[in-house]
């Protein structure tokens, strides 16, 4: 009898589209209240993505200590969600969004990312004046400030609509089991 070990990487995402601009909120607490009190006019949920080789290598580097320093972590200070308008098929060898010009990265909302039950969840909000173009791709990225090494964990290609105004909030949950 042959033994086989498997690991599963499962990604789910939720995009909430709201009227109004979250960026008028001056504090993280006000942003959270705004999100709680402003009902989305549309919600899109889905699953799936592709782990990128650079993200996999970064995970192993952080686990083993080969990569170190708080500036390399996918934490509230460094993790960003990026969106772009490229519909280029995802490939493991890609290292970032494929959009040439229409791409935007946003930091995490207060309290994100969260970790629990074998899952990490990232959440970013893009206000009225941000990322106004077709959303065809997204990534979770760590942006290191000291020596600009930008590492993307994953990439998803799927049309989520064209943003023109309002606030769009993208939440990405990754589960390992």
C-alpha positions, 0 to 999 in steps of 0.5 A: 500500500502506497502512502500519500500525503496531501496538503490543501491550499483553499482560497475564498474571496468576497468583494463588497461594493458600496456607495460613498467613500471610505477614505473620508474616515479619519481613523481606523475605528471610523473606517470599521464603523463605516464598513459596518454601517454602509450596506453593500449594493453588490457582493461577489463571492468566489474561490480559487487562485494560484500560489506563486512560486515567489510566495511559496519560497517566501513562506518557506524562507520565513518558516525556516528563518532564512528570511527574517525581519518584521519587514518581510512579514505579511502583517498589517504594516506590510501586506497589501491587496493589489488589483489590476486590469490584466486578464493574462492567465495566471502562471506560477512563475509570475511575481506580481499583477500583470497590468501595465498601468492600471494597478493599485495596492492598498494596505490592510484595514485595522485588525487585518490580517487575522489568523485562526482555524488554519486560515489567514484573512486579508482585507483592503478597501479601495475608495472613490478615487482609487482603482477606477478601472476593470478589476480582472486580477488580484494578488496578496503582496508583502511590500518590504520598505527597507530593501524593496522586495515585493513578494506576492503569495498568489494571483487570481484572474477573474472579472469582478466588474469595472469600478468607477466610484464608490468603495470596493472592499476585497477580503481574501481568506486562505486556508491550509489543511 
